[in-house]
């Protein structure tokens, strides 16, 4: 079985602290990611959210597995009713006043068997929109600190 990981990298015109805050603060995540009831960047913390299209919503169940403040956040990603976990890794790289974010979603081959909705190309489209558009637009709206 081939590895179906997906990797996307984007560089944002924002310092690493702002990007870290955007990916780890529930109030900020609501504005560009998903409407999470609760979120804490702590190993073992579980968070859930519903997402999907206009016809079908899926309950996502995620658990934080690694935290390196300002550098890396890893969490599992699975769907209600499925046993297979995939893993999402958010890595931040300081590039002066800019931050490079590398997102890796591993294990997609394990869930492809559940149907078209779980095909790699859907994750490619979803993460490209979330990281490449939503997060970028959110970070650009934040006030610049002097």
C-alpha positions as CSV (number, residue, x, y, z in Angstrom):
1,X,0.0,0.0,0.0
2,X,1.5,3.3,-1.0
3,X,1.9,6.2,1.4
4,X,-0.8,8.7,0.9
5,X,0.6,11.6,2.9
6,X,-0.1,15.1,1.8
7,X,2.3,18.0,2.4
8,X,1.6,21.7,1.9
9,X,4.0,24.5,2.7
10,X,3.2,28.2,2.7
11,X,5.1,31.3,3.9
12,X,3.1,33.9,5.7
13,X,4.0,37.6,6.1
14,X,3.7,37.2,9.9
15,X,6.0,36.5,12.8
16,X,6.0,32.9,14.2
17,X,4.2,34.0,17.4
18,X,1.2,35.2,15.4
19,X,1.0,32.0,13.3
20,X,1.4,29.8,16.4
21,X,-1.4,31.7,18.1
22,X,-3.6,31.3,15.0
23,X,-3.2,27.5,15.0
24,X,-3.5,27.0,18.8
25,X,-6.1,29.5,20.1
26,X,-9.7,28.4,19.9
27,X,-11.1,32.0,19.3
28,X,-8.7,32.6,16.4
29,X,-9.1,29.1,14.9
30,X,-12.9,29.7,14.7
31,X,-12.3,32.5,12.3
32,X,-10.3,30.5,9.7
33,X,-10.4,26.8,10.6
34,X,-13.4,25.0,12.2
35,X,-15.8,26.0,15.0
36,X,-14.2,24.1,17.8
37,X,-16.0,23.9,21.1
38,X,-12.7,23.6,23.0
39,X,-9.1,23.5,22.1
40,X,-5.9,23.4,24.2
41,X,-2.4,22.6,22.7
42,X,-1.7,20.0,25.4
43,X,-0.7,16.4,24.8
44,X,-3.7,14.1,25.3
45,X,-6.3,16.9,24.8
46,X,-9.1,15.7,22.6
47,X,-11.1,18.0,20.4
48,X,-14.1,17.4,18.1
49,X,-15.8,19.2,15.3
50,X,-18.3,18.6,12.5
51,X,-17.4,19.4,8.9
52,X,-18.4,18.2,5.4
53,X,-20.4,19.4,2.5
54,X,-24.0,20.6,2.3
55,X,-25.2,16.9,2.1
56,X,-23.1,15.1,4.7
57,X,-21.4,16.2,7.9
58,X,-18.7,14.1,9.5
59,X,-17.7,14.2,13.2
60,X,-14.0,14.6,13.4
61,X,-12.3,13.3,16.5
62,X,-8.7,14.5,17.2
63,X,-6.2,14.1,20.0
64,X,-3.0,16.1,20.5
65,X,0.0,13.8,20.5
66,X,2.9,16.3,20.4
67,X,3.5,19.9,21.2
68,X,6.7,22.0,20.8
69,X,5.4,25.6,21.5
70,X,6.1,27.9,18.6
71,X,7.4,25.1,16.5
72,X,5.3,22.0,16.1
73,X,1.8,20.6,16.9
74,X,0.8,17.0,16.0
75,X,-2.7,15.6,16.4
76,X,-4.6,12.5,15.4
77,X,-7.5,12.8,13.0
78,X,-10.2,10.3,12.7
79,X,-13.9,10.1,12.0
80,X,-16.7,8.9,14.2
81,X,-17.4,5.2,13.4
82,X,-13.9,4.6,11.9
83,X,-11.0,3.0,13.8
84,X,-8.2,4.2,11.6
85,X,-6.3,7.3,12.7
86,X,-4.4,9.6,10.4
87,X,-2.0,12.3,11.7
88,X,-1.7,16.0,11.1
89,X,1.6,17.8,11.8
90,X,1.8,21.6,11.8
91,X,5.5,22.7,11.7
92,X,6.6,26.4,11.9
93,X,9.9,27.7,10.7
94,X,11.0,31.3,11.6
95,X,12.1,33.2,8.6
96,X,12.6,36.6,10.2
97,X,9.4,38.6,10.0
98,X,7.9,35.7,8.0
99,X,6.9,32.2,9.0
100,X,6.9,29.1,6.9
101,X,4.3,26.6,7.8
102,X,4.5,23.0,6.7
103,X,1.4,20.9,7.2
104,X,1.7,17.1,6.7
105,X,-1.4,14.8,6.8
106,X,-0.2,11.2,7.1
107,X,-2.0,7.9,6.7
108,X,-4.7,8.9,4.2
109,X,-4.3,5.5,2.5
110,X,-5.9,3.9,5.6
111,X,-9.2,5.8,5.2
112,X,-9.5,5.8,1.4
113,X,-11.5,2.5,1.7
114,X,-14.4,4.4,3.3
115,X,-15.4,6.0,0.0
116,X,-14.9,8.9,-2.3
117,X,-15.3,11.5,0.5
118,X,-12.0,10.2,2.0
119,X,-10.0,10.2,-1.2
120,X,-6.6,12.0,-1.1
121,X,-7.6,14.6,-3.6
122,X,-10.3,15.8,-1.3
123,X,-7.8,16.4,1.5
124,X,-5.5,18.1,-1.0
125,X,-8.3,20.5,-1.9
126,X,-9.4,21.0,1.7
127,X,-5.9,21.7,3.2
128,X,-5.0,23.9,0.2
129,X,-8.0,26.0,0.8
130,X,-7.6,26.1,4.6
131,X,-3.9,26.8,4.7
132,X,-3.4,28.6,1.4
133,X,-6.5,30.8,1.6
134,X,-8.3,30.9,4.9
135,X,-5.3,31.0,7.2
136,X,-3.5,33.4,4.9
137,X,-6.4,35.8,4.8
138,X,-6.9,35.6,8.6
139,X,-3.2,36.4,9.2
140,X,-3.3,39.3,6.8
141,X,-6.3,40.8,8.7
142,X,-4.4,40.8,12.0
143,X,-2.9,44.2,13.1
144,X,0.8,44.7,12.6
145,X,2.8,45.1,15.8
146,X,5.7,47.6,15.9
